[in-house]
Structures are given as structure tokens and as C-alpha cells.
Amino acid sequence: MSQIHPAAAAGFSQAADLYERARPSYPADAVAWLAERLRLGPGRTVVDVGAGTGKLTRLLPATGARVIAVEPIEEMRALISGAEALDGTAESLPLPDGSADAIVVAQAFHWFDHARALPELHRVLAPEGALGLIWNSRDLADPLQAELEELLSPLRGRVIDQESGAWRAPLAASPLFGAAEERSFPFEQSFTSDDLCDRVASTSFVAAMAADSRYELLARVRSLAVGLREPFAFRYRTDVLIVPRSRDQGRRARGTSIQG
């Protein structure tokens, strides 16, 4: 646990069941594009790093590939099904050199210590392998999401989030990986006010709050749903990046950027 970001370790270990219940899966078209670009299929091995409760993991066996999940938080790892689940971190993977044809990371890459994780991901990937990153990002153009962000932003503090994009610079600068191919997909969950509260409570820094502070916050979250006909849409943007492993560390692979 010492290698895990403290906010992730504290929040997700306390809220694993809630995370599994409240967090969305991934849209079928996004997963299909990810699988196609990573060439997942029979005879291929894909490793889901930072697998959490297995939201993405359980969608991958349908490709025919061998699926291995790596997750350091015991409470989350216990909920993974449909794949071999190993204790480990992105910075210290319990796998041999070149053993993965593809590595996927769902909702987790921004938590990594990139100076240590990128060489480790490169080590485990086969020479022609690639890294697939996927996030369900809250669509802040949606009025409900914008109001929710006003509540959460002052409480986030120094917690790392995907939207800041801070993870992009070390990835782009690394000679270990080539240029990313990127695509976005619209997605939504169908929520009641209870679902909305559960979704917020599953957030790392909210789960780690003192009980009375969390109760007060969730009462304010519930008030955002007043007047909405249930079930209502909770909208996301699912971002997928495919990043090839560089065979020659001194050269950059070329790629394209696709927005859809």
C-alpha cells in the first residue's frame, strides 16, 4: 500500500463495494475500438493494470484474449471476476519481461508515478505491444455535472484527477512510447437521486472524508436532483488512447489523433 497514492489507498479501500455499485462500465463501442486497435483475440495476452473492481476486466474475455488483472488494493481486487487477479502496482508489476501483448489502464493512469511506471509498463509489453488508456470523464458541459463540479472542486484539494491532463506530459516526453491515437465516445448512466449520491460517495477524496462532512456534502448533492424526473441522465465522455511501445527507445513512433 505504500506505493499507492494516499488518497486512492484511503478512499478506494473504504469504498470498494460502493465503487462497484455506483461507477459506470464502459460503452460497447469504446471497448470495441480499444480491442480492435490493441488487436485483442485468441493467443494474445492483455493485462489490466490498476484494475479496481474489474469494470473493464470483465469486458475483455469476450475478445478471446487471455486476461490478467493487476490491482494493489485488496478490497477492490476481491471483487474482480472473469480473470486471474494479481497483487501489484504499475510501478512493480508481478509479470515477466515481454509477457503482455497489450496493457490496458482504466480510470487509473493519472494516479501512477509515471517516472517509475512507464519503464515498468514498457518492460512487460512485448516489442510490438501497445498501451490502451480509457477514462469515463464527467461531461462538464452538462448542467447537472457543472453544478456538481462546483460542489466538489473546492474539496478536491491536491488529489490528482484525469481532467487536469498532468499525466499527458510524461507520457508524451517518454522515449519508451510512441504518439497516442485518441478517440472519444459519449456515454451516460441512468440515475435516481440515491444513485447520484452513491456515485459521488465512491470518489476517492469523498470516501476518505470524516463521516459528518461526507453526510453534509451528500445532502447538498441530493439537492441538485430536486425537480429532476427520475431516472435522469448522468453524462460522461469516454476517452480512449492507444499508445504504441517504442522498440527503439531513442526514436518516437508516429501516430494519429482521431476525435469522434
Secondary structure, 3 states (H helix, E strand, C coil): CCCCCHHHHHHHHHCHHHHHHHCCCCCHHHHHHHHHHCCCCCCCEEEEECCCCCCCHHHCHHHCCEEEEECCCHHHHCCCCCCEEECCECCECCCCCCCEEEEEEECCHHHCCHHHHHHHHHHHEEEEEEEEEEEEEECCCCHHHHHHHHHHHHHHCCCCCHHHCCCHHHHHHCCCECCCEEEEEEEEEEECHHHHHHHHHCCHHHHCCCHHHHHHHHHHHHHCCCCCCCCEEEEEEEEEEEEEECCCCCCCCCCCCCCC
